[in-house]
Amino acid sequence: MMARSGGRLAANVCADRVLLALREARPAGLSTAQLVAATGMTLYQVRKGLLYVRETAAMANLEPLTWTRGEGWKLSSDPAEWVAFTAAVCHQMLVRTRRLITSTAAPAVAACPDDEDAQTMLDLLTGVKAGLSQLAKGY
């Protein structure tokens, strides 16, 4: 285990340490707390590293990053895990989109039926909802 790193670390350095820990743990995953212990970084630095992996390094390294409640963060080589993770995230987005439609967009159109911008927004959100619905099914 590395000594706890209290100084400022660049996001890519945090990501490199997170990736190293996840690679060493393969095929298992690591919880966020386990990543803190394995990397010697603070919780903030681990989160910073995970964010960098999600936004940049996963694609750059062609290493899909997944998360499950049971296994934590994981670099998976199993396409079934990628699909399941993507479907779960899309389901969360679908729920949020439905709530946005029912709480804001649809009532706005009902209150102002001549507002073309509100109608366009509702139409676009309805299309997003349809796409997310298919993705949440796993295809």
C-alpha positions in Angstrom: 0.0 0.0 0.0 1.2 3.5 -0.9 1.6 6.2 1.7 -1.5 8.5 1.8 -1.1 11.2 -0.8 -2.1 14.6 0.8 -0.8 16.9 -1.9 -2.5 18.0 -5.1 -2.4 15.5 -7.9 -3.3 16.1 -11.5 -6.4 14.3 -12.7 -4.4 12.1 -15.1 -2.1 11.0 -12.2 -5.1 10.1 -10.0 -6.6 8.2 -13.0 -3.3 6.3 -13.5 -3.3 5.2 -9.9 -7.0 4.1 -10.0 -6.4 2.2 -13.3 -3.3 0.5 -11.8 -5.3 -0.7 -8.8 -8.2 -1.9 -10.9 -5.9 -3.7 -13.3 -4.2 -5.5 -10.3 -7.6 -6.4 -8.9 -8.8 -8.0 -12.2 -11.1 -9.9 -12.6 -12.6 -8.6 -9.4 -13.7 -5.0 -8.9 -13.0 -2.6 -6.1 -15.3 -0.4 -4.0 -14.5 3.3 -3.8 -13.2 2.7 -0.2 -11.0 -0.2 -1.5 -9.6 2.1 -4.2 -8.7 4.7 -1.5 -6.8 1.9 0.4 -5.2 0.4 -2.7 -4.0 3.8 -4.2 -3.1 5.6 -1.0 -5.0 8.6 -2.3 -7.8 10.5 -0.6 -11.4 9.9 -1.4 -11.5 13.2 -3.3 -8.4 12.1 -5.4 -10.0 8.7 -6.1 -13.2 10.3 -7.3 -11.1 12.7 -9.4 -9.3 9.8 -10.9 -12.5 7.9 -11.6 -14.0 10.9 -13.3 -10.9 11.2 -15.5 -11.1 7.5 -16.4 -14.8 7.9 -17.3 -14.2 11.0 -19.4 -10.9 10.2 -21.0 -8.8 7.2 -20.1 -11.3 4.4 -20.6 -11.7 5.3 -24.3 -8.0 6.1 -24.7 -7.0 2.7 -23.2 -10.0 0.8 -24.6 -10.8 -0.4 -21.1 -14.5 -0.2 -20.4 -15.2 0.8 -16.8 -18.3 -0.6 -15.1 -19.8 -0.3 -11.6 -22.1 -2.6 -9.7 -23.2 -2.5 -6.1 -21.9 -6.0 -5.5 -18.5 -5.7 -7.3 -17.8 -1.9 -7.2 -15.6 -0.4 -10.0 -14.2 -2.8 -12.5 -12.3 -2.9 -15.8 -14.3 -5.5 -17.6 -13.5 -7.5 -20.7 -17.0 -9.1 -20.7 -19.4 -7.5 -23.3 -22.4 -8.8 -21.3 -21.2 -6.6 -18.3 -20.8 -3.6 -20.6 -24.3 -4.0 -21.9 -25.8 -4.5 -18.4 -24.0 -1.4 -17.0 -25.0 0.7 -20.0 -28.6 -0.5 -19.7 -28.7 0.3 -16.0 -27.3 3.8 -16.6 -29.8 4.4 -19.4 -32.6 3.2 -17.1 -31.6 5.9 -14.6 -31.5 8.5 -17.3 -34.9 7.3 -18.6 -36.5 7.8 -15.1 -35.1 11.3 -14.9 -36.2 12.2 -18.4 -39.8 10.9 -17.7 -39.9 13.0 -14.5 -38.6 16.1 -16.4 -41.4 15.6 -19.0 -44.2 15.1 -16.4 -43.0 17.7 -14.0 -41.9 20.5 -16.3 -42.1 20.1 -20.1 -45.7 18.7 -20.5 -47.2 21.1 -18.0 -45.4 24.0 -19.7 -46.9 23.0 -23.1 -50.4 22.5 -21.5 -50.2 26.0 -19.9 -48.9 27.7 -23.0 -50.0 25.6 -26.0 -48.9 28.3 -28.5 -45.3 28.3 -27.2 -43.3 26.7 -30.0 -40.1 26.5 -28.0 -41.9 24.6 -25.2 -43.5 22.3 -27.7 -40.2 21.7 -29.5 -38.5 20.9 -26.1 -41.3 18.4 -25.2 -41.0 16.8 -28.6 -37.3 16.4 -28.3 -37.5 15.0 -24.8 -40.1 12.5 -26.0 -37.6 11.3 -28.6 -34.9 11.1 -26.0 -37.2 9.1 -23.8 -38.0 6.6 -26.6 -34.3 6.1 -27.3 -33.4 5.6 -23.6 -36.3 3.2 -23.3 -34.7 0.9 -25.9 -31.2 1.3 -24.5 -32.5 0.5 -21.0 -33.7 -2.9 -22.3 -30.1 -3.8 -23.2 -30.1 -3.2 -26.9 
